[in-house]
Amino acid sequence: MNTQVPSIFRSFRVQLPSGAAYWTVLDGDLRVVDSADEFLRHLRFARDSAESTSEAYAGATALYVGARPAVRPE
C-alpha cells in the first residue's frame, strides 16, 4: 500500500519594491514553485494582466500542482 501525504500548495501575494504585485504558488515548505512562478510572472507582466487575474490563476495553479502525481527519480 502506498500511503502518501498530499503536499499542500497555496497561492501567495508578492509585493515588489516597485509597488507592483503579483501572485505565485508556494509548496508545503513555503518555497516558491518555480515553474508556476515563471508562468504567473509572465501572465502578470509580459501579458499585462490585472493583479486579480494573477490571483485567480495562482489559486487554480496551486490546485493543479497539488493534484498531480509526485514524480520520483528511479
C-alpha positions, 0 to 999 in steps of 0.5 A, spaced: 500 500 500 502 506 498 500 511 503 502 518 501 501 525 504 498 530 499 503 536 499 499 542 500 500 548 495 497 555 496 497 561 492 501 567 495 501 575 494 508 578 492 509 585 493 515 588 489 519 594 491 516 597 485 509 597 488 507 592 483 504 585 485 503 579 483 501 572 485 505 565 485 504 558 488 508 556 494 509 548 496 508 545 503 515 548 505 513 555 503 518 555 497 516 558 491 514 553 485 518 555 480 515 553 474 508 556 476 512 562 478 515 563 471 508 562 468 504 567 473 510 572 472 509 572 465 501 572 465 502 578 470 507 582 466 509 580 459 501 579 458 499 585 462 494 582 466 490 585 472 493 583 479 486 579 480 487 575 474 494 573 477 490 571 483 485 567 480 490 563 476 495 562 482 489 559 486 487 554 480 495 553 479 496 551 486 490 546 485 493 543 479 500 542 482 497 539 488 493 534 484 498 531 480 502 525 481 509 526 485 514 524 480 520 520 483 527 519 480 528 511 479 
